[in-house]
């Protein structure tokens, strides 16, 4: 049975991640099922998320004997950071 790494990930729409497969098989086949973001994955495991956000894609990898392993990718808009507190007044520094 193949292993896939990472087993889960989170990316922004259009973001990418490289998955790796390991196991007893000599060759691996990659697929997305379901492909909720509209993304794609190539034959080397390079995943690119589509434009749909707040969804989960499932990356599937099959070895040459037909065994399958999966990983999940959450596609969501990443926040840069939360702003806390009230409005800030810009001006001269105090005592100037």
N, CA, C and O of each residue as an XYZ file, in Angstrom:
384
protein
N       0.844     -1.173      0.000
C       0.000      0.000      0.000
C       0.892      1.240      0.000
O       1.866      1.303      0.750
N       0.564      2.222     -0.837
C       1.391      3.425     -0.878
C       1.128      4.333      0.321
O       0.088      4.242      0.974
N       2.082      5.198      0.592
C       1.932      6.273      1.561
C       2.045      7.572      0.788
O       2.779      7.657     -0.197
N       1.307      8.598      1.243
C       1.389      9.904      0.611
C       1.766     10.927      1.676
O       1.276     10.882      2.804
N       2.641     11.844      1.298
C       3.104     12.862      2.221
C       3.112     14.210      1.512
O       3.597     14.301      0.384
N       2.585     15.266      2.145
C       1.944     15.257      3.454
C       0.561     14.630      3.365
O      -0.011     14.507      2.281
N       0.031     14.235      4.516
C      -1.292     13.599      4.534
C      -2.411     14.630      4.502
O      -3.550     14.299      4.173
N      -2.099     15.869      4.840
C      -3.068     16.957      4.726
C      -2.305     18.261      4.555
O      -1.156     18.390      4.975
N      -2.970     19.221      3.929
C      -2.352     20.519      3.684
C      -3.442     21.567      3.531
O      -4.610     21.241      3.322
N      -3.046     22.821      3.638
C      -3.953     23.945      3.430
C      -3.257     24.952      2.531
O      -2.126     25.354      2.802
N      -3.929     25.361      1.462
C      -3.367     26.323      0.521
C      -4.438     27.338      0.131
O      -5.633     27.097      0.301
N      -3.993     28.465     -0.390
C      -4.892     29.468     -0.944
C      -5.271     29.070     -2.366
O      -4.576     28.262     -2.982
N      -6.364     29.624     -2.902
C      -6.678     29.363     -4.307
C      -5.483     29.716     -5.185
O      -4.886     30.781     -5.028
N      -5.137     28.832     -6.099
C      -3.978     29.013     -6.962
C      -2.660     28.589     -6.337
O      -1.630     28.566     -7.009
N      -2.689     28.251     -5.040
C      -1.478     27.816     -4.356
C      -1.089     26.407     -4.762
O      -1.884     25.674     -5.348
N       0.142     26.038     -4.444
C       0.614     24.718     -4.862
C       1.349     24.015     -3.728
O       1.796     24.637     -2.764
N       1.457     22.718     -3.875
C       2.192     21.885     -2.930
C       2.675     20.648     -3.672
O       2.012     20.167     -4.592
N       3.814     20.144     -3.275
C       4.350     18.924     -3.875
C       4.100     17.748     -2.950
O       4.543     17.739     -1.802
N       3.384     16.753     -3.462
C       3.133     15.534     -2.719
C       4.169     14.493     -3.121
O       4.668     14.501     -4.247
N       4.488     13.595     -2.191
C       5.405     12.501     -2.458
C       4.729     11.185     -2.118
O       3.995     11.089     -1.134
N       4.978     10.176     -2.935
C       4.453      8.838     -2.692
C       5.609      7.900     -2.403
O       6.695      8.028     -2.969
N       5.355      6.959     -1.515
C       6.349      5.928     -1.232
C       5.620      4.623     -1.012
O       4.413      4.599     -0.771
N       6.362      3.544     -1.096
C       5.775      2.229     -0.905
C       6.466      1.199     -1.765
O       7.525      1.447     -2.342
N       5.839      0.025     -1.838
C       6.436     -1.095     -2.561
C       6.331     -0.972     -4.074
O       7.081     -1.624     -4.801
N       5.414     -0.148     -4.552
C       5.213     -0.048     -5.989
C       6.365      0.650     -6.688
O       7.103      1.430     -6.085
N       6.502      0.354     -7.971
C       7.547      0.991     -8.764
C       7.070      2.264     -9.431
O       7.871      3.143     -9.746
N       5.761      2.366     -9.647
C       5.221      3.574    -10.272
C       3.947      3.981     -9.547
O       3.262      3.153     -8.946
N       3.645      5.268     -9.615
C       2.481      5.819     -8.931
C       1.684      6.673     -9.907
O       2.244      7.336    -10.780
N       0.360      6.643     -9.738
C      -0.541      7.450    -10.548
C      -1.300      8.387     -9.627
O      -1.875      7.955     -8.628
N      -1.302      9.685     -9.965
C      -1.943     10.716     -9.148
C      -3.280     11.124     -9.741
O      -3.451     11.135    -10.960
N      -4.244     11.466     -8.861
C      -5.553     11.948     -9.306
C      -6.158     12.813     -8.209
O      -5.730     12.759     -7.057
N      -7.158     13.612     -8.577
C      -7.949     14.388     -7.622
C      -9.364     13.851     -7.648
O     -10.000     13.810     -8.701
N      -9.862     13.434     -6.483
C     -11.220     12.907     -6.429
C     -11.749     12.976     -5.000
O     -11.373     12.136     -4.182
N     -12.592     13.928     -4.670
C     -13.162     14.934     -5.558
C     -12.227     16.112     -5.764
O     -11.319     16.371     -4.974
N     -12.486     16.817     -6.860
C     -11.728     18.007     -7.236
C     -12.659     19.203     -7.089
O     -13.165     19.726     -8.082
N     -12.884     19.637     -5.852
C     -13.849     20.700     -5.586
C     -13.341     22.098     -5.915
O     -14.137     23.000     -6.173
N     -12.017     22.287     -5.909
C     -11.477     23.627     -6.167
C     -11.303     23.906     -7.656
O     -11.142     25.058     -8.059
N     -11.335     22.854     -8.475
C     -11.032     23.017     -9.893
C      -9.535     22.961    -10.143
O      -9.049     23.490    -11.143
N      -8.805     22.324     -9.240
C      -7.347     22.259     -9.327
C      -6.854     21.160    -10.239
O      -7.615     20.556    -10.995
N      -5.535     20.916    -10.145
C      -4.924     19.886    -10.976
C      -3.718     19.290    -10.243
O      -3.142     19.917     -9.354
N      -3.358     18.086    -10.627
C      -2.158     17.436    -10.109
C      -1.473     16.740    -11.274
O      -2.127     16.104    -12.100
N      -0.146     16.864    -11.337
C       0.558     16.256    -12.462
C       1.126     14.890    -12.073
O       0.938     14.426    -10.948
N       1.812     14.262    -13.004
C       2.294     12.896    -12.810
C       3.408     12.788    -11.770
O       3.751     11.685    -11.345
N       3.975     13.921    -11.357
C       5.017     13.890    -10.321
C       4.475     14.241     -8.940
O       5.237     14.264     -7.974
N       3.159     14.518     -8.823
C       2.557     14.851     -7.538
C       2.504     16.335     -7.237
O       2.218     16.721     -6.104
N       2.775     17.185     -8.232
C       2.699     18.638     -8.037
C       1.241     19.069     -8.173
O       0.640     18.954     -9.241
N       0.687     19.567     -7.065
C      -0.720     19.961     -6.980
C      -0.837     21.478     -7.049
O      -0.071     22.197     -6.408
N      -1.801     21.960     -7.832
C      -2.125     23.380     -7.894
C      -3.618     23.513     -7.650
O      -4.429     22.930     -8.369
N      -3.981     24.292     -6.621
C      -5.394     24.490     -6.294
C      -6.072     25.323     -7.366
O      -5.444     26.159     -8.015
N      -7.355     25.082     -7.541
C      -8.151     25.881     -8.459
C      -8.601     27.171     -7.810
O      -8.087     27.555     -6.760
N      -9.552     27.837     -8.424
C      -9.992     29.151     -7.947
C     -11.103     29.089     -6.907
O     -11.388     30.099     -6.264
N     -11.738     27.938     -6.723
C     -12.803     27.828     -5.726
C     -12.205     27.716     -4.329
O     -11.291     26.924     -4.101
N     -12.729     28.518     -3.389
C     -12.200     28.481     -2.029
C     -13.232     27.921     -1.057
O     -14.400     27.728     -1.397
N     -12.768     27.668      0.154
C     -13.585     27.076      1.216
C     -14.103     25.698      0.828
O     -15.251     25.343      1.095
N     -13.218     24.930      0.187
C     -13.534     23.571     -0.239
C     -12.355     22.660      0.111
O     -11.275     23.128      0.472
N     -12.582     21.367     -0.002
C     -11.518     20.385      0.216
C     -11.373     19.514     -1.023
O     -12.353     18.976     -1.540
N     -10.134     19.384     -1.491
C      -9.809     18.449     -2.560
C      -9.194     17.205     -1.927
O      -8.572     17.287     -0.868
N      -9.365     16.067     -2.569
C      -8.740     14.835     -2.108
C      -7.740     14.381     -3.170
O      -8.096     14.127     -4.321
N      -6.486     14.290     -2.748
C      -5.414     13.803     -3.618
C      -5.328     12.294     -3.423
O      -5.199     11.812     -2.298
N      -5.399     11.563     -4.509
C      -5.303     10.107     -4.450
C      -4.078      9.657     -5.236
O      -3.796     10.156     -6.325
N      -3.358      8.697     -4.653
C      -2.217      8.118     -5.352
C      -2.387      6.606     -5.353
O      -2.657      5.999     -4.316
N      -2.226      6.008     -6.526
C      -2.350      4.553     -6.667
C      -1.003      3.988     -7.084
O      -0.306      4.565     -7.918
N      -0.644      2.848     -6.494
C       0.590      2.182     -6.913
C       0.274      1.219     -8.057
O      -0.881      1.086     -8.462
N       1.291      0.557     -8.568
C       1.092     -0.295     -9.742
C       0.271     -1.549     -9.462
O      -0.136     -2.235    -10.399
N       0.020     -1.863     -8.185
C      -0.852     -2.998     -7.875
C      -2.295     -2.556     -7.619
O      -3.153     -3.386     -7.318
N      -2.565     -1.245     -7.737
C      -3.920     -0.740     -7.588
C      -4.282     -0.281     -6.186
O      -5.402      0.182     -5.969
N      -3.365     -0.394     -5.221
C      -3.632      0.111     -3.878
C      -3.604      1.632     -3.894
O      -2.833      2.240     -4.636
N      -4.461      2.250     -3.061
C      -4.648      3.697     -3.085
C      -4.437      4.289     -1.701
O      -4.845      3.706     -0.697
N      -3.798      5.447     -1.656
C      -3.689      6.256     -0.451
C      -4.202      7.654     -0.793
O      -4.130      8.075     -1.947
N      -4.717      8.373      0.203
C      -5.265      9.703     -0.050
C      -4.715     10.734      0.923
O      -4.221     10.403      2.000
N      -4.814     11.979      0.517
C      -4.472     13.133      1.346
C      -5.520     14.198      1.079
O      -6.098     14.243     -0.007
N      -5.767     15.049      2.050
C      -6.750     16.110      1.856
C      -6.053     17.465      1.768
O      -5.055     17.722      2.440
N      -6.615     18.323      0.915
C      -6.118     19.686      0.766
C      -7.281     20.636      0.978
O      -8.251     20.617      0.220
N      -7.186     21.467      2.006
C      -8.183     22.493      2.252
C      -7.771     23.734      1.481
O      -6.666     24.249      1.650
N      -8.673     24.207      0.634
C      -8.403     25.397     -0.168
C      -9.212     26.534      0.436
O     -10.441     26.547      0.367
N      -8.505     27.485      1.028
C      -9.170     28.594      1.702
C      -8.310     29.840      1.592
O      -7.086     29.756      1.488
N      -8.947     30.977      1.617
C      -8.220     32.238      1.589
C      -7.482     32.360      2.906
O      -8.097     32.315      3.971
N      -6.171     32.513      2.842
C      -5.341     32.601      4.035
C      -5.347     34.041      4.540
O      -5.142     34.979      3.770
N      -5.583     34.202      5.825
C      -5.538     35.552      6.390
C      -4.095     35.894      6.739
O      -3.337     35.038      7.195
N      -3.731     37.127      6.524
C      -2.376     37.589      6.818
C      -2.208     37.769      8.320
O      -1.135     37.506      8.861
N      -3.234     38.204      8.977
C      -3.180     38.403     10.420
C      -4.398     39.188     10.848
O      -4.946     39.986     10.087
N      -4.800     38.956     12.040
C      -5.975     39.651     12.551
C      -5.553     40.987     13.141
O      -4.483     41.112     13.736
N      -6.402     41.967     12.966
C      -6.171     43.284     13.552
C      -7.029     43.371     14.796
O      -8.239     43.153     14.747
N      -6.401     43.687     15.896
C      -7.172     43.791     17.131
C      -7.174     45.230     17.613
O      -6.340     46.038     17.206
N      -8.117     45.537     18.479
C      -8.204     46.886     19.029
C      -9.026     47.785     18.138
O      -9.546     47.370     17.103
N      -9.128     49.022     18.567
C      -9.933     49.998     17.838
C      -9.099     50.737     16.813
O      -7.966     50.356     16.518
N      -9.678     51.801     16.273
C      -8.962     52.579     15.272
C      -7.693     53.200     15.859
O      -7.632     53.508     17.050
N      -6.715     53.371     15.032
C      -5.462     53.990     15.447
C      -5.366     55.363     14.814
O      -5.617     55.528     13.620
N      -4.997     56.361     15.631
C      -4.839     57.717     15.121
C      -3.382     57.920     14.755
O      -2.486     57.709     15.572
N      -3.162     58.323     13.545
C      -1.808     58.601     13.086
C      -1.514     60.076     13.322
O      -2.374     60.928     13.099
N      -0.338     60.367     13.759
C       0.035     61.771     13.998
C       1.429     61.853     14.518
O       2.230     60.934     14.350
N       1.722     62.975     15.160
C       3.040     63.175     15.730
C       3.235     62.292     16.941
O       2.276     62.012     17.661
N       4.471     61.843     17.184
C       4.724     61.095     18.417
C       4.466     61.985     19.627
O       4.559     63.207     19.515
N       4.141     61.398     20.793
C       3.878     62.228     21.979
C       5.104     63.060     22.367
O       6.241     62.689     22.079
N       4.844     64.187     23.025
C       5.886     65.095     23.526
C       6.730     65.678     22.396
O       7.932     65.880     22.569
N       6.144     65.941     21.284
C       6.906     66.539     20.180
C       6.210     67.763     19.672
O       6.694     68.408     18.743
